[in-house]
Amino acid sequence: MPQYSTFQPKPYRPRMSPYWYFERWPYLKFMVRELSCVFVAYFAVVMLFQIHAISAGPGAYARFAACMRCPLILDLNAIALVFIVFHAVTWFALVPRVFVRDVMGPGIPDVVTMLPNFGAWLVASAIVAAFILRFI
């Protein structure tokens, strides 16, 4: 690293607050989206525990289901649901912008490329809901 003398100006480095992402909505949205990854990981771990409980037998799954009915876990799952939906929506809004501009050029509107993603999500959700409601 070069040594500065009195005749060499130092580069300008503006002071940045540790809470810089609160200054503008796009910055805050970016940080919340990054935070939502923690809840996506939580959901993945819960799903792995559920698969393990199903493979261990009815008794293990009953214990898992009883644990999941705890009010604290229900609150955590509700918060995780909000963050996971936010994560999915921002992901579906982001991917077409990058993909289409890199592959097909900038002439296609974002809405045209986002709609198939949201449509696939809606169809998959309807199939899962029909499957679950049929067995309740």
Secondary structure, 3 states (H helix, E strand, C coil): CCCCCCCCCCCCCCCCCCCHHHCCHHHHHHHHHHHHHHHHHHHHHHHHHHHHHHHHCHHHHHHHHHHHCCHHHHHHHHHHHHHHHHHHHHHHHHHHHHHHHHHCCCCCCHHHHHHHHHHHHHHHHHHHHHHHHHHC
